[in-house]
Amino acid sequence: MKLLLQRVRQAQVVVDGETIGAIGPGLLALVCAERGDAEAQAEKLLAKMLKLRIFSDEDGKMNRSVQDVGGGLLLVSQFTLAADTSSGNRPGFSGAAAPEDGRRLYEHFVARARALHPVVATGRFAADMQVHLVNDGPVTIPMQA
């Protein structure tokens, strides 16, 4: 699995003109399941994401986690993180999990996040989404299990 984390001041997901998920300060996580991934990878990435110290402490050092600061999580499925751009001008997505596996792993990731963290919003799997965010820093961190 892959994640692309963005520390945000606020973020929201809009589908068909309706906001379906929104957070204030916290993390926007773009979530990609790849072929061969299982729940173990999802849980490993989630645990790491929740403890990752990328929020500032009183001295301005990145020393606090999203849990430490009480930030929200906005989890958005993003199969295009599996893009292969090594040849040609059109990315290939053969490394992405099949849609049914991707949905299952994304939903598992979301369910576990909701069990472990108090503020979790989501996008909609396989929907045409518009993601609005105010990146804080900017801080953008790729993660992979």
N, C-alpha and C positions, 0 to 999 in steps of 0.2 A: 504494500500500500504506500501511497504517497500523500503527503499533505503539503499545502502551501499556506503558511500562517501569516496573517497580517495583523499587527497590533493596531487597533482602531480607536478613535474617539467615539465613533458611531458607525453603524452599518445596517443596511436593510436589503431585503430581497423582494422584488416586485414581480408578480405574474399576472398577466392580463389586466394591468392597471391597478391591481390590488396588492398592498403590502402584506406579505404572508409571514414574514419573520423580520424582527428588528432587535438590535441591542444598542446600548450606550457603550461606554468604554469597555474594551475587552479584546477578544480575538475573533477574527473572521478566519475560518479554516475551510479551504477548498480541499475536498476529500476525493481521492481517486483510488479505486480498487483495480488491481492489475491481475492478469491471468495467474492462477496458482495461489492467490492470496486466500487466507483463512481468517477466522475470528481471532486467532492468536496475534496476527499482525495488527489487526484493528485495536485490540486491547493494549498492545505494546505502545503503539503510537499515541493512543489516548492518554495513557499513564504519563508518557513523556511530555505530551502537550500540556497537561494540567500542571505539571511541576516545572516547566521550562521558565527560567528566571529572565524574563525580558521586559519587565515593568520596573520603573525607577523607584528606588528607595528615597529616603529623605535627603541623601547626599547626591542624588541624580544618577546613581549607578544602577545598571540593570541587575537587580538583585531580588526581585519579587516575581512570583508566579501569578497567573490569572486567579488562582484560588486565594493567594495571599491578599490580592487587592479587591476581591469580590467582583471581578469583571464578568461580563457575559460571554457566551459562546454563540457564534452564528456559524452553523455547519451547512456547507453547500456542496452537493455532489458535482464533480468536475472531471469527467472522463478524459478531457483533452490534456490533462497533466501526463497522460501516458503517450503523448505524441512522439513519434519517431520522425525526426527531420534530417536524418543522415543522408538521404538521397532524394533528388528531385525537389520540386517546389510545393508539392502537396504533402502535408504530414500524413503519416500512417498511424492507425490506432489499433493495430493488431495486438499490441501489448495490454490493452485495456481488458478488464474482465468482461465476460459476456453480460448483457443487460440484466438477466435474472440473478447472476452472481453479484454483480455490482450493486443492485438494489438490496439484496440480502445483507451484504457486508456494510453498506451505508446505513441501513436501518439498524443493524447491530451496533455500529459505532454510535449512532444517535441514542439508542436505548441505553447503552452503557454510560454515555455522557450524562444523560438525564438522571441516571441512578447515582452518579458521583458528583454532580455539580448543580447548583440551584438555578442557574439562569442559562437555558439552552433554547435557542431559536434555530429554525432550519429553512432551507429552500425546499423545493419540490423535485424529487428525483425525475430526471428525463424531461423536465419542463423547459420552456424557453423563458429564462429568468434574466432580469436586469438586476445587477448587484450594485448598490450605491454604498460608498464608504468614504470615510475621512481617515486616511492612513496616518497613524500617530508616529512620528519620528522622521522619516518613514522607517518602520521596522518590518521587514519581510523575511521569513525564515522557511526554507524548504526542509522537509523531513521525509525520511523513507524508512520502512521496516523491511 
